[in-house]
Each structure stands twice: as C-alpha cells, then as structure tokens.
Amino acid sequence: MSGSPSVTISNAPGSGGANTNGEYATGTFTASGTTQTFNWTGAGSSYTVIGAISVRDTSSGGGNPPPTPTPFSATGNNGSVSLSWGSSSGATSYSLFRSTSSGGEGTTAYVSNISGTTYTDSAVTNGTPYYYKVAAVNSVGSSAQSGEASATPAGAPTTPTGVTATGGASVTLTWNSVSGATSYNIYRGTSSGGEGTSAYANSTTTTYTESGDPAGTYYYKVAAVNSFGTSPQSSEVSATVTSGGGNPNTPVLQINAGGGAVSPFVAD
C-alpha cells in the first residue's frame, strides 16, 4: 500500500483497561487505507522486557517456507542435463544451484523462478561432470536445499587417432583408445577411398586382426562408437597381404568318391 502504514493494537475484549506492557497476543489484521488494525483474540503471558513486536501473516498456509523437494535426479544427455524433482507442497517456484565440483553449489541460485518440476540445462560441455541441488520457494521463503544430484553430459566419441595397419600373411590394425567409446567399427575397401559407410567388422578393443584374405592391398578406416552415436571415420591406412588362402568364411566344396582323404575341389 502507499504511504507509511501504522498499526493499531486494540485491547483484549472485556479486559477493562490497557493490557500489561509486554503481553503477546493472537488475532487478525484488518486494513483501512494506510492503517492496519490488529483484532485481539487472545492474550498470553507477560514479560518484563520487550524489545520489538513481530507480526507474521498466517492467513495462507501457516506462514512457512515449503518443504525440501524430493526425490531429485539428474541425467546426462548429448549437450544437456535433464533434471527432475518431486513437487513441494505450497511451493510457487523452484531454484536450482549448480557446480562443477561436488558440494560446491553455494547459496546463489544458478536458475530461479522455475515454475515446474523439470529443467533442462543446456549450458554444459560434454565430458564435464555437473552437480546440482534444488530448493522450493514461496512468498515466505525458501526451503533447505535438496540432496545433491550429478550427471555428465556426453555425445558421440571423437575420431580414433594413431591408426596403423601391418600386413603380411594377415593384417593387424591398431589405434589409440577413445574416451567414452564402447567399441570400434572397422571399414575396409580394396581400393583407396572405397571403405564406404557400412562397418566391415567391430572390435571392443583397440586392435583387430584378420587373416585368410587373398594376396593384395587392403584399405581401412576406424570409427569409435558409444550409445550416443558413431564418430567420424579415421584417416585411411593400408596394408598388403603377401600370401593367403582365401577368405575362411567362403564355403568349400568337397567330394568324397569313397576313397581316401580328399582336398578341396578334388575327387579321388
């Protein structure tokens, strides 16, 4: 309201006079212009010294801050963290507190005035862990902060480096480990640049060996894989098979005419 409001405290009904200095009372306020009138409904014990009068509005839910939100969870995504929490009775909004170290959220809200019980934090860097707490807010104040929840956003892994290919009777590929990768796709071609986009093989380690290929030069690329996707393919490497007996997965026809041991494509 405008102006400087004043407060009028009325005597207790039937008291027959002024109340003892220092008594406390319960009652309600009514407003008229800039004057607030306190309507006395009961008195309490008196005190020798009183330093101040404190008034609390209990007309809308007890005049207390809302309870701490629970449960509280955080999930890392590619380029974001999804946060959710339980509704707090009496809350009109929620505040989030964030840190990149556990316990470092502090008391200054990272985001405030959140009207719902979910929030997506997109101001993050993949691979960096983030720590959060949430508090419920109403006109009286803020709840205590919740327990801490944390998540690390992540995306598709980076491209493998250090890829090498060694030929001979077989071909062995090696490459450097990629953080966050759960496996690796191997792409192969019989001409430079002919590896394509369909994986020829997959490895859960940083090496791959194949044997039994016909003599010739083979070309390879490697990509890292995780649940968020597949990295770009690596630089191309090549290796030459100097001798081989054909692809071991190719069916071989054998004919036994009832004699002794047979060799492929030979009948005795």
VOFIGU-443047 format. One record per residue: x, y, z of N, C-alpha, C in turn; residue in three letters; residue number from 1; chain. Coordinates in Angstrom, 2 decimals, decimal comma, padded with zeros to 5 digits. Example, Ala and Ser with C-alpha at 12.3 -4.5 7.8 and 13.67 -1.06 7.14 Angstrom:
! residues 2
  n_east n_north    n_up ca_east ca_north   ca_up  c_east c_north    c_up   r   k c
  013,19 -005,69  007,80  012,30  -004,50  007,80  013,20 -003,30  007,80 ala   1 A
  012,85 -002,25  007,08  013,67  -001,06  007,14  012,90  000,03  007,87 ser   2 A
END
This chain:
! residues 268
  n_east n_north    n_up ca_east ca_north   ca_up  c_east c_north    c_up   r   k c
  000,85 -001,17  000,00  000,00   000,00  000,00  000,89  001,23  000,00 met   1 A
  000,33  002,40 -000,36  001,12   003,62 -000,39  001,18  004,25  000,99 ser   2 A
  002,13  005,18  001,17  002,25   005,87  002,44  002,98  005,04  003,47 gly   3 A
  003,03  005,55  004,69  003,69   004,83  005,78  002,63  004,20  006,65 ser   4 A
  002,43  002,89  006,56  001,35   002,26  007,33  001,63  002,29  008,82 pro   5 A
  000,54  002,35  009,59  000,66   002,27  011,04 -000,15  001,08  011,52 ser   6 A
  000,11  000,64  012,72 -000,57  -000,50  013,31 -001,28 -000,06  014,58 val   7 A
 -002,56 -000,38  014,69 -003,32  -000,12  015,91 -003,60 -001,44  016,59 thr   8 A
 -003,20 -001,61  017,84 -003,46  -002,82  018,60 -004,57 -002,53  019,59 ile   9 A
 -005,69 -003,22  019,41 -006,85  -003,00  020,29 -006,72 -003,82  021,56 ser  10 A
 -007,32 -003,29  022,67 -007,30  -004,02  023,93 -008,09 -005,31  023,83 asn  11 A
 -007,73 -006,26  024,67 -008,49  -007,51  024,72 -009,91 -007,22  025,15 ala  12 A
 -010,87 -007,86  024,54 -012,27  -007,64  024,93 -012,50 -007,97  026,40 pro  13 A
 -013,17 -007,07  027,08 -013,53  -007,31  028,47 -012,40 -007,20  029,44 gly  14 A
 -011,26 -006,63  028,98 -010,11  -006,57  029,89 -010,28 -005,44  030,90 ser  15 A
 -011,11 -004,48  030,57 -011,38  -003,38  031,50 -010,30 -002,33  031,51 gly  16 A
 -009,34 -002,41  030,60 -008,31  -001,38  030,59 -007,17 -001,79  029,70 gly  17 A
 -006,12 -001,01  029,79 -004,96  -001,30  028,94 -004,32 -002,61  029,37 ala  18 A
 -003,76 -003,27  028,44 -003,08  -004,53  028,73 -001,69 -004,28  029,29 asn  19 A
 -001,21 -005,25  029,99  000,11  -005,14  030,59  001,17 -005,02  029,50 thr  20 A
  002,07 -004,07  029,66  003,13  -003,88  028,70  003,96 -005,17  028,61 asn  21 A
  004,12 -005,66  027,40  004,92  -006,85  027,21  004,11 -008,10  026,93 gly  22 A
  002,75 -008,02  027,01  001,97  -009,20  026,70  002,06 -009,52  025,21 glu  23 A
  001,94 -010,82  024,89  001,81  -011,18  023,48  000,38 -011,61  023,25 tyr  24 A
 -000,06 -011,56  022,00 -001,46  -011,83  021,68 -001,57 -012,52  020,35 ala  25 A
 -002,73 -013,12  020,12 -003,06  -013,68  018,81 -004,30 -012,97  018,31 thr  26 A
 -004,40 -012,86  016,97 -005,55  -012,19  016,41 -005,41 -012,03  014,92 gly  27 A
 -006,18 -011,14  014,33 -006,15  -010,91  012,90 -006,02 -009,43  012,62 thr  28 A
 -005,54 -009,10  011,39 -005,41  -007,71  010,97 -006,51 -007,37  009,98 phe  29 A
 -006,99 -006,16  010,07 -007,85  -005,60  009,03 -007,23 -004,29  008,57 thr  30 A
 -007,37 -004,01  007,27 -006,72  -002,84  006,69 -007,74 -001,78  006,35 ala  31 A
 -007,35 -000,52  006,58 -008,16   000,62  006,16 -007,19  001,72  005,75 ser  32 A
 -007,04  001,91  004,45 -006,07   002,89  003,98 -004,67  002,45  004,35 gly  33 A
 -003,98  003,35  005,06 -002,62   003,04  005,48 -002,57  002,55  006,92 thr  34 A
 -003,72  002,24  007,50 -003,77   001,78  008,88 -004,11  000,30  008,94 thr  35 A
 -003,33 -000,44  009,68 -003,61  -001,85  009,94 -004,09 -001,98  011,38 gln  36 A
 -005,28 -002,54  011,58 -005,83  -002,73  012,92 -005,75 -004,20  013,30 thr  37 A
 -005,12 -004,46  014,43 -004,99  -005,81  014,93 -006,17 -006,13  015,83 phe  38 A
 -006,93 -007,18  015,50 -008,10  -007,58  016,27 -007,72 -008,69  017,23 asn  39 A
 -007,68 -008,32  018,48 -007,19  -009,19  019,56 -008,16 -010,36  019,79 trp  40 A
 -007,61 -011,59  019,80 -008,46  -012,75  020,10 -007,98 -013,54  021,30 thr  41 A
 -006,83 -013,22  021,83 -006,35  -013,94  022,99 -005,04 -013,39  023,47 gly  42 A
 -004,77 -013,49  024,76 -003,54  -012,95  025,33 -002,70 -014,08  025,90 ala  43 A
 -001,40 -013,85  026,01 -000,52  -014,83  026,61  000,16 -014,26  027,82 gly  44 A
  001,20 -014,93  028,25  001,92  -014,48  029,44  002,61 -013,16  029,17 ser  45 A
  002,89 -012,43  030,23  003,57  -011,15  030,07  005,05 -011,32  030,40 ser  46 A
  005,83 -010,41  029,81  007,27  -010,44  030,01  007,72 -009,11  030,60 tyr  47 A
  008,83 -009,15  031,30  009,36  -007,94  031,90  009,92 -007,00  030,85 thr  48 A
  010,60 -007,58  029,82  011,24  -006,74  028,81  010,71 -007,15  027,44 val  49 A
  010,38 -006,18  026,64  010,02  -006,44  025,24  010,82 -005,49  024,37 ile  50 A
  011,51 -006,05  023,37  012,37  -005,21  022,54  011,75 -004,90  021,19 gly  51 A
  010,78 -005,72  020,74  010,21  -005,49  019,42  008,91 -006,23  019,29 ala  52 A
  008,12 -005,83  018,34  006,89  -006,54  018,01  007,09 -007,22  016,66 ile  53 A
  006,81 -008,50  016,60  006,94  -009,24  015,35  005,57 -009,72  014,93 ser  54 A
  005,24 -009,49  013,66  003,94  -009,88  013,13  004,16 -010,87  011,99 val  55 A
  003,45 -012,00  012,03  003,51  -012,99  010,96  002,13 -013,18  010,37 arg  56 A
  002,05 -013,13  009,05  000,79  -013,38  008,36  000,59 -014,88  008,22 asp  57 A
 -000,44 -015,39  008,90 -000,72  -016,83  008,86 -001,99 -017,12  008,07 thr  58 A
 -002,40 -016,18  007,22 -003,67  -016,33  006,53 -003,62 -017,30  005,36 ser  59 A
 -002,40 -017,71  004,89 -002,33  -018,57  003,71 -001,35 -019,70  003,93 ser  60 A
 -001,73 -020,66  004,76 -000,96  -021,89  004,86  000,05 -021,94  005,97 gly  61 A
 -000,06 -021,18  006,98  000,81  -021,33  008,13  002,02 -020,45  008,13 gly  62 A
  002,30 -019,73  007,03  003,40  -018,81  007,02  004,76 -019,46  007,04 gly  63 A
  004,90 -020,67  006,49  006,18  -021,36  006,49  006,70 -021,55  005,08 asn  64 A
  008,02 -021,62  004,91  008,56  -021,98  003,60  008,13 -023,40  003,23 pro  65 A
  008,13 -023,74  001,97  007,73  -025,09  001,57  008,79 -026,12  001,96 pro  66 A
  008,42 -027,39  002,01  009,41  -028,43  002,32  010,41 -028,64  001,19 pro  67 A
  011,52 -029,25  001,51  012,57  -029,52  000,52  012,07 -030,50 -000,54 thr  68 A
  012,29 -030,20 -001,82  011,83  -031,11 -002,87  012,56 -032,46 -002,80 pro  69 A
  011,82 -033,53 -003,01  012,38  -034,87 -003,07  011,43 -035,77 -003,82 thr  70 A
  011,93 -036,75 -004,59  013,34  -037,01 -004,91  013,87 -036,03 -005,94 pro  71 A
  015,17 -036,08 -006,18  015,83  -035,19 -007,12  016,80 -036,01 -007,96 phe  72 A
  016,75 -035,89 -009,29  017,61  -036,70 -010,15  018,15 -035,88 -011,31 ser  73 A
  019,29 -036,30 -011,85  019,93  -035,65 -012,99  020,37 -036,71 -013,98 ala  74 A
  020,15 -036,45 -015,29  020,51  -037,39 -016,34  021,31 -036,67 -017,41 thr  75 A
  022,47 -037,21 -017,75  023,30  -036,61 -018,78  022,85 -037,00 -020,17 gly  76 A
  022,79 -036,03 -021,07  022,45  -036,25 -022,47  023,56 -035,68 -023,35 asn  77 A
  023,35 -035,74 -024,63  024,30  -035,14 -025,57  024,08 -033,64 -025,59 asn  78 A
  024,94 -032,89 -024,90  024,84  -031,43 -024,87  023,87 -030,86 -023,87 gly  79 A
  023,37 -031,67 -022,95  022,45  -031,14 -021,94  022,38 -032,09 -020,74 ser  80 A
  021,79 -031,58 -019,64  021,50  -032,39 -018,46  020,02 -032,19 -018,13 val  81 A
  019,29 -033,29 -018,00  017,86  -033,23 -017,64  017,71 -033,42 -016,14 ser  82 A
  016,99 -032,49 -015,50  016,79  -032,51 -014,06  015,31 -032,64 -013,75 leu  83 A
  014,98 -033,41 -012,73  013,58  -033,54 -012,30  013,54 -033,74 -010,79 ser  84 A
  012,44 -033,31 -010,18  012,29  -033,42 -008,73  010,82 -033,55 -008,38 trp  85 A
  010,56 -033,98 -007,17  009,19  -034,11 -006,70  008,59 -032,77 -006,34 gly  86 A
  007,27 -032,66 -006,51  006,57  -031,42 -006,19  006,62 -031,17 -004,68 ser  87 A
  006,79 -029,89 -004,31  006,83  -029,49 -002,90  005,54 -028,75 -002,57 ser  88 A
  004,81 -029,21 -001,56  003,53  -028,62 -001,19  003,69 -027,15 -000,81 ser  89 A
  002,90 -026,29 -001,43  002,93  -024,87 -001,12  003,96 -024,09 -001,89 gly  90 A
  004,78 -024,75 -002,71  005,80  -024,04 -003,47  005,17 -023,31 -004,65 ala  91 A
  005,67 -022,12 -004,92  005,23  -021,36 -006,10  006,28 -021,36 -007,19 thr  92 A
  007,51 -021,71 -006,85  008,58  -021,83 -007,84  009,73 -022,62 -007,22 ser  93 A
  010,74 -022,86 -008,03  011,91  -023,63 -007,58  013,19 -022,94 -008,05 tyr  94 A
  014,24 -023,12 -007,28  015,56  -022,58 -007,62  016,57 -023,71 -007,73 ser  95 A
  017,44 -023,62 -008,74  018,49  -024,61 -008,94  019,84 -024,01 -008,58 leu  96 A
  020,70 -024,85 -008,02  022,06  -024,47 -007,66  022,99 -025,46 -008,37 phe  97 A
  024,06 -024,97 -008,99  024,92  -025,82 -009,81  026,39 -025,57 -009,53 arg  98 A
  027,19 -026,64 -009,70  028,63  -026,53 -009,55  029,29 -027,60 -010,42 ser  99 A
  030,58 -027,42 -010,70  031,34  -028,45 -011,39  032,17 -029,26 -010,40 thr 100 A
  031,94 -029,04 -009,11  032,59  -029,85 -008,08  031,55 -030,23 -007,03 ser 101 A
  031,67 -031,42 -006,50  030,70  -031,90 -005,52  030,69 -031,02 -004,27 ser 102 A
  029,50 -030,59 -003,86  029,37  -029,75 -002,67  029,62 -028,28 -002,90 gly 103 A
  029,87 -027,90 -004,15  030,21  -026,51 -004,43  029,08 -025,65 -004,94 gly 104 A
  027,82 -026,09 -004,76  026,69  -025,36 -005,33  026,46 -023,98 -004,72 glu 105 A
  026,84 -023,79 -003,47  026,71  -022,49 -002,84  025,27 -022,11 -002,54 gly 106 A
  025,03 -020,84 -002,27  023,70  -020,36 -001,87  023,10 -019,39 -002,89 thr 107 A
  023,81 -019,08 -003,95  023,28  -018,23 -005,01  022,71 -019,10 -006,12 thr 108 A
  021,43 -018,90 -006,44  020,76  -019,76 -007,41  021,39 -019,64 -008,79 ala 109 A
  021,59 -020,77 -009,44  022,03  -020,80 -010,84  020,87 -020,43 -011,75 tyr 110 A
  019,68 -020,97 -011,45  018,44  -020,61 -012,16  017,35 -020,50 -011,11 val 111 A
  016,52 -019,45 -011,20  015,43  -019,27 -010,24  014,10 -019,10 -010,99 ser 112 A
  013,03 -019,08 -010,21  011,68  -018,89 -010,76  011,29 -019,97 -011,77 asn 113 A
  011,67 -021,20 -011,49  011,26  -022,33 -012,32  009,87 -022,75 -011,86 ile 114 A
  008,90 -022,74 -012,76  007,52  -022,96 -012,35  007,16 -024,44 -012,23 ser 115 A
  007,86 -025,30 -012,95  007,54  -026,72 -012,93  008,54 -027,53 -012,14 gly 116 A
  008,49 -028,85 -012,31  009,37  -029,75 -011,56  010,39 -030,42 -012,47 thr 117 A
  010,66 -029,82 -013,62  011,72  -030,30 -014,51  012,48 -029,11 -015,08 thr 118 A
  013,72 -029,37 -015,47  014,54  -028,32 -016,09  015,62 -028,99 -016,93 tyr 119 A
  015,87 -028,46 -018,12  016,95  -028,95 -018,98  018,05 -027,90 -019,02 thr 120 A
  019,20 -028,28 -018,55  020,37  -027,39 -018,55  021,19 -027,63 -019,81 asp 121 A
  021,14 -026,66 -020,72  021,86  -026,79 -021,99  023,18 -026,04 -022,01 ser 122 A
  023,46 -025,30 -020,95  024,72  -024,55 -020,87  025,80 -025,44 -020,26 ala 123 A
  026,10 -026,54 -020,94  027,04  -027,53 -020,42  028,04 -027,90 -021,51 val 124 A
  029,11 -028,56 -021,09  030,13  -029,06 -022,00  030,21 -030,57 -021,87 thr 125 A
  030,09 -031,27 -022,98  030,16  -032,73 -022,94  031,46 -033,18 -022,28 asn 126 A
  031,34 -034,18 -021,42  032,51  -034,73 -020,73  032,80 -034,09 -019,39 gly 127 A
  032,10 -033,00 -019,06  032,30  -032,32 -017,77  031,21 -032,73 -016,80 thr 128 A
  031,55 -033,18 -015,59  030,51  -033,52 -014,61  029,91 -032,26 -014,00 pro 129 A
  028,59 -032,29 -013,76  027,89  -031,17 -013,14  027,12 -031,67 -011,91 tyr 130 A
  027,09 -030,83 -010,88  026,46  -031,17 -009,61  025,36 -030,16 -009,31 tyr 131 A
  024,21 -030,64 -008,84  023,05  -029,79 -008,66  022,37 -030,02 -007,31 tyr 132 A
  021,70 -028,94 -006,82  020,74  -029,03 -005,73  019,55 -028,17 -006,11 lys 133 A
  018,38 -028,44 -005,52  017,17  -027,69 -005,82  016,50 -027,27 -004,51 val 134 A
  015,83 -026,13 -004,53  015,08  -025,66 -003,37  013,72 -025,16 -003,83 ala 135 A
  012,72 -025,33 -002,97  011,36  -024,86 -003,25  011,18 -023,47 -002,63 ala 136 A
  010,37 -022,64 -003,29  010,22  -021,24 -002,88  008,73 -020,88 -002,82 val 137 A
  008,36 -020,08 -001,81  007,05  -019,43 -001,80  007,20 -018,02 -001,24 asn 138 A
  006,09 -017,34 -000,94  006,16  -015,94 -000,52  006,83 -015,77  000,84 ser 139 A
  006,88 -016,84  001,62  007,50  -016,76  002,94  009,02 -016,92  002,85 val 140 A
  009,46 -017,79  001,97  010,89  -018,01  001,87  011,22 -019,25  001,06 gly 141 A
  012,43 -019,75  001,26  012,93  -020,88  000,50  013,17 -022,07  001,42 ser 142 A
  012,94 -023,26  000,89  013,23  -024,46  001,65  014,73 -024,67  001,76 ser 143 A
  015,13 -025,62  002,56  016,52  -026,06  002,54  016,80 -026,70  001,18 ala 144 A
  018,06 -026,66  000,78  018,42  -027,29 -000,49  018,30 -028,80 -000,40 gln 145 A
  017,99 -029,41 -001,54  017,87  -030,86 -001,61  019,22 -031,54 -001,51 ser 146 A
  019,19 -032,86 -001,48  020,42  -033,62 -001,65  020,98 -033,39 -003,04 gly 147 A
  022,24 -033,68 -003,20  022,94  -033,41 -004,46  022,67 -034,50 -005,50 glu 148 A
  022,50 -034,06 -006,75  022,40  -034,98 -007,89  023,45 -034,55 -008,91 ala 149 A
  024,02 -035,50 -009,63  025,06  -035,16 -010,59  024,88 -035,95 -011,88 ser 150 A
  025,42 -035,40 -012,96  025,38  -036,06 -014,26  026,49 -035,49 -015,13 ala 151 A
  026,92 -036,30 -016,10  027,95  -035,87 -017,05  027,37 -035,96 -018,46 thr 152 A
  027,15 -034,82 -019,12  026,66  -034,88 -020,50  027,72 -035,47 -021,42 pro 153 A
  027,29 -036,17 -022,43  028,24  -036,79 -023,36  027,61 -036,93 -024,72 ala 154 A
  028,44 -036,97 -025,75  027,97  -037,17 -027,11  028,71 -038,31 -027,76 gly 155 A
  028,59 -038,41 -029,07  029,34  -039,42 -029,81  030,84 -039,22 -029,55 ala 156 A
  031,61 -040,30 -029,49  033,04  -040,16 -029,20  033,79 -039,48 -030,34 pro 157 A
  034,99 -039,08 -030,05  035,84  -038,45 -031,05  036,47 -039,51 -031,96 thr 158 A
  037,00 -039,05 -033,06  037,59  -039,94 -034,07  038,88 -040,59 -033,54 thr 159 A
  039,04 -041,89 -033,73  040,29  -042,54 -033,31  041,50 -041,98 -034,04 pro 160 A
  042,59 -041,89 -033,33  043,85  -041,44 -033,92  044,89 -042,55 -033,79 thr 161 A
  046,00 -042,33 -034,43  047,10  -043,29 -034,34  046,79 -044,64 -034,98 gly 162 A
  045,95 -044,66 -036,02  045,60  -045,92 -036,67  046,77 -046,41 -037,52 val 163 A
  047,14 -047,67 -037,34  048,19  -048,29 -038,15  047,70 -049,63 -038,67 thr 164 A
  048,25 -050,05 -039,80  047,93  -051,34 -040,39  049,23 -052,05 -040,76 ala 165 A
  049,36 -053,30 -040,35  050,56  -054,09 -040,64  050,14 -055,31 -041,44 thr 166 A
  050,77 -055,49 -042,61  050,42  -056,60 -043,49  051,34 -057,79 -043,34 gly 167 A
  051,22 -058,72 -044,25  051,96  -059,98 -044,23  051,01 -061,10 -044,58 gly 168 A
  051,10 -062,20 -043,87  050,15  -063,28 -044,07  048,77 -062,90 -043,57 ala 169 A
  048,71 -061,91 -042,68  047,44  -061,38 -042,17  047,59 -059,88 -042,02 ser 170 A
  046,49 -059,21 -041,68  046,52  -057,76 -041,45  046,14 -057,49 -040,00 val 171 A
  046,95 -056,69 -039,33  046,66  -056,28 -037,95  046,53 -054,77 -037,90 thr 172 A
  045,39 -054,31 -037,36  045,13  -052,89 -037,17  045,25 -052,53 -035,70 leu 173 A
  045,81 -051,37 -035,40  045,85  -050,85 -034,02  045,52 -049,36 -034,07 thr 174 A
  045,01 -048,82 -032,94  044,67  -047,41 -032,83  044,64 -047,00 -031,37 trp 175 A
  044,61 -045,71 -031,14  044,57  -045,20 -029,77  043,16 -045,30 -029,20 asn 176 A
  043,09 -045,54 -027,89  041,80  -045,60 -027,20  041,12 -044,24 -027,24 ser 177 A
  039,79 -044,24 -027,36  039,00  -043,02 -027,37  038,14 -042,97 -026,11 val 178 A
  038,22 -041,87 -025,37  037,43  -041,73 -024,14  035,94 -041,81 -024,45 ser 179 A
  035,23 -042,63 -023,69  033,79  -042,75 -023,85  033,35 -043,76 -024,88 gly 180 A
  034,29 -044,32 -025,64  033,92  -045,31 -026,66  033,69 -046,67 -026,02 ala 181 A
  032,67 -047,38 -026,49  032,41  -048,74 -026,00  032,83 -049,79 -027,00 thr 182 A
  033,01 -049,41 -028,27  033,51  -050,33 -029,29  033,99 -049,51 -030,47 ser 183 A
  034,50 -050,20 -031,49  035,06  -049,54 -032,67  034,60 -050,26 -033,93 tyr 184 A
  034,20 -049,49 -034,94  033,85  -050,05 -036,24  035,06 -050,00 -037,17 asn 185 A
  035,26 -051,07 -037,91  036,32  -051,14 -038,91  035,68 -051,14 -040,29 ile 186 A
  036,18 -050,31 -041,16  035,69  -050,21 -042,53  036,82 -050,62 -043,47 tyr 187 A
  036,50 -051,44 -044,50  037,56  -051,95 -045,38  037,16 -051,79 -046,84 arg 188 A
  038,13 -051,50 -047,68  037,93  -051,43 -049,12  039,12 -052,05 -049,83 gly 189 A
  038,91 -052,41 -051,07  040,01  -052,96 -051,89  040,61 -051,88 -052,78 thr 190 A
  040,11 -050,65 -052,65  040,69  -049,51 -053,35  040,68 -048,32 -052,40 ser 191 A
  041,59 -047,39 -052,61  041,69  -046,23 -051,73  040,39 -045,42 -051,78 ser 192 A
  039,85 -045,12 -050,61  038,61  -044,37 -050,51  037,36 -045,22 -050,67 gly 193 A
  037,54 -046,52 -050,79  036,41  -047,40 -051,05  035,85 -048,09 -049,81 gly 194 A
  036,15 -047,57 -048,61  035,70  -048,24 -047,38  034,19 -048,17 -047,16 glu 195 A
  033,53 -047,14 -047,67  032,08  -046,99 -047,53  031,67 -046,61 -046,12 gly 196 A
  030,36 -046,74 -045,85  029,81  -046,34 -044,56  029,26 -047,51 -043,75 thr 197 A
  029,29 -048,71 -044,30  028,84  -049,90 -043,58  030,05 -050,59 -042,96 ser 198 A
  029,98 -050,84 -041,65  031,13  -051,44 -040,95  031,42 -052,84 -041,49 ala 199 A
  032,69 -053,11 -041,73  033,14  -054,43 -042,15  033,29 -055,35 -040,95 tyr 200 A
  033,69 -054,78 -039,81  033,88  -055,55 -038,57  033,77 -054,60 -037,39 ala 201 A
  033,69 -055,16 -036,18  033,61  -054,38 -034,95  034,53 -054,99 -033,92 asn 202 A
  035,16 -054,13 -033,11  036,07  -054,60 -032,06  035,79 -053,85 -030,78 ser 203 A
  035,86 -054,55 -029,66  035,71  -053,90 -028,35  037,07 -053,54 -027,75 thr 204 A
  038,14 -053,84 -028,46  039,49  -053,45 -028,04  040,07 -052,50 -029,09 thr 205 A
  041,32 -052,11 -028,92  041,95  -051,19 -029,86  042,87 -051,91 -030,83 thr 206 A
  042,58 -053,17 -031,09  043,29  -053,93 -032,12  042,30 -054,79 -032,89 thr 207 A
  042,66 -055,12 -034,12  041,84  -056,02 -034,93  042,77 -056,75 -035,90 tyr 208 A
  042,60 -058,07 -036,01  043,41  -058,89 -036,91  042,50 -059,73 -037,79 thr 209 A
  042,79 -059,75 -039,07  042,09  -060,64 -039,98  043,10 -061,41 -040,81 glu 210 A
  042,76 -062,65 -041,12  043,66  -063,50 -041,89  042,86 -064,28 -042,92 ser 211 A
  043,56 -064,94 -043,83  042,90  -065,75 -044,84  042,48 -064,99 -046,07 gly 212 A
  042,83 -063,71 -046,18  042,46  -062,94 -047,36  043,41 -063,24 -048,52 asp 213 A
  042,91 -063,15 -049,74  043,80  -063,31 -050,90  044,87 -062,24 -050,90 pro 214 A
  045,98 -062,53 -051,52  047,07  -061,55 -051,61  046,56 -060,29 -052,29 ala 215 A
  047,01 -059,16 -051,79  046,60  -057,88 -052,35  046,67 -056,79 -051,30 gly 216 A
  046,35 -055,57 -051,69  046,39  -054,42 -050,79  044,98 -054,07 -050,35 thr 217 A
  044,82 -053,83 -049,06  043,52  -053,51 -048,47  043,61 -052,17 -047,74 tyr 218 A
  042,48 -051,45 -047,73  042,43  -050,10 -047,18  041,43 -050,07 -046,02 tyr 219 A
  041,78 -049,34 -044,96  040,98  -049,40 -043,73  040,78 -048,00 -043,14 tyr 220 A
  039,61 -047,85 -042,48  039,34  -046,71 -041,60  038,67 -047,25 -040,34 lys 221 A
  038,77 -046,48 -039,23  038,22  -046,90 -037,95  037,37 -045,77 -037,37 val 222 A
  036,24 -046,12 -036,73  035,39  -045,14 -036,05  035,06 -045,64 -034,65 ala 223 A
  034,95 -044,72 -033,69  034,60  -045,06 -032,30  033,08 -044,99 -032,13 ala 224 A
  032,56 -045,86 -031,25  031,11  -046,00 -031,08  030,75 -045,95 -029,59 val 225 A
  029,63 -045,28 -029,25  029,02  -045,42 -027,92  027,51 -045,27 -028,07 asn 226 A
  026,79 -045,19 -026,96  025,32  -045,16 -027,03  024,78 -043,89 -027,65 ser 227 A
  025,61 -042,83 -027,75  025,16  -041,58 -028,33  025,39 -041,52 -029,84 phe 228 A
  026,24 -042,41 -030,37  026,46  -042,40 -031,81  027,84 -042,90 -032,19 gly 229 A
  028,21 -042,60 -033,43  029,47  -043,06 -034,01  030,28 -041,86 -034,45 thr 230 A
  031,56 -041,89 -034,17  032,45  -040,80 -034,55  032,65 -040,77 -036,07 ser 231 A
  033,20 -039,68 -036,60  033,66  -039,71 -037,98  034,76 -040,77 -038,15 pro 232 A
  034,91 -041,25 -039,37  035,95  -042,26 -039,63  037,34 -041,63 -039,56 gln 233 A
  038,29 -042,47 -039,21  039,68  -042,04 -039,10  040,30 -041,82 -040,48 ser 234 A
  041,51 -041,36 -040,46  042,29  -041,30 -041,69  042,51 -042,72 -042,22 ser 235 A
  042,70 -042,83 -043,50  042,86  -044,14 -044,15  044,26 -044,69 -043,96 glu 236 A
  044,33 -046,00 -043,72  045,60  -046,73 -043,70  045,45 -047,94 -044,62 val 237 A
  046,56 -048,51 -045,03  046,51  -049,67 -045,91  047,58 -050,67 -045,52 ser 238 A
  047,37 -051,91 -045,94  048,33  -052,98 -045,70  048,21 -053,99 -046,84 ala 239 A
  049,31 -054,68 -047,09  049,35  -055,65 -048,18  049,47 -057,05 -047,63 thr 240 A
  048,56 -057,92 -048,10  048,64  -059,34 -047,78  049,52 -060,00 -048,83 val 241 A
  050,61 -060,61 -048,40  051,57  -061,18 -049,34  051,24 -062,61 -049,73 thr 242 A
  050,47 -063,32 -048,91  050,03  -064,67 -049,25  048,77 -064,96 -048,46 ser 243 A
  047,92 -065,79 -048,97  046,70  -066,11 -048,28  045,99 -067,26 -048,94 gly 244 A
  045,04 -067,81 -048,26  044,35  -068,98 -048,77  042,89 -068,73 -049,01 gly 245 A
  042,50 -067,50 -049,28  041,10  -067,21 -049,49  040,40 -066,89 -048,19 gly 246 A
  039,28 -066,28 -048,30  038,50  -065,90 -047,11  038,00 -067,15 -046,39 asn 247 A
  038,33 -067,34 -045,10  037,91  -068,56 -044,40  036,41 -068,68 -044,25 pro 248 A
  035,66 -067,64 -044,53  034,21  -067,71 -044,43  033,56 -068,18 -045,73 asn 249 A
  034,39 -068,37 -046,80  033,85  -068,82 -048,08  033,62 -070,33 -048,05 thr 250 A
  032,41 -070,82 -048,39  032,16  -072,28 -048,38  033,10 -073,01 -049,34 pro 251 A
  033,55 -074,19 -048,94  034,44  -075,02 -049,75  033,72 -076,32 -050,08 val 252 A
  033,68 -076,69 -051,35  033,03  -077,92 -051,80  034,01 -079,07 -051,76 leu 253 A
  033,67 -080,16 -051,10  034,47  -081,37 -051,06  033,64 -082,53 -051,58 gln 254 A
  034,26 -083,36 -052,39  033,59  -084,53 -052,96  034,34 -085,77 -052,54 ile 255 A
  033,66 -086,68 -051,91  034,27  -087,94 -051,48  033,65 -089,07 -052,32 asn 256 A
  034,51 -089,69 -053,16  034,01  -090,78 -054,02  034,22 -092,14 -053,38 ala 257 A
  034,48 -092,13 -052,15  034,61  -093,39 -051,43  036,04 -093,85 -051,22 gly 258 A
  037,00 -093,04 -051,65  038,39  -093,41 -051,50  038,99 -092,83 -050,22 gly 259 A
  040,23 -092,45 -050,33  040,93  -091,93 -049,16  040,61 -090,47 -048,92 gly 260 A
  041,49 -089,77 -048,22  041,30  -088,36 -047,87  041,21 -087,52 -049,14 ala 261 A
  040,46 -086,42 -049,03  040,25  -085,55 -050,18  040,72 -084,15 -049,87 val 262 A
  040,99 -083,38 -050,88  041,33  -081,96 -050,77  040,23 -081,15 -051,44 ser 263 A
  040,10 -079,89 -051,17  039,04  -079,09 -051,81  039,07 -079,20 -053,33 pro 264 A
  037,87 -079,42 -053,85  037,64  -079,47 -055,30  038,36 -080,63 -055,98 phe 265 A
  038,77 -081,62 -055,21  039,46  -082,80 -055,80  038,70 -084,04 -055,41 val 266 A
  038,40 -084,90 -056,39  037,75  -086,19 -056,13  038,68 -087,31 -056,50 ala 267 A
  038,78 -088,31 -055,64  039,68  -089,41 -055,98  038,88 -090,61 -056,44 asp 268 A
END
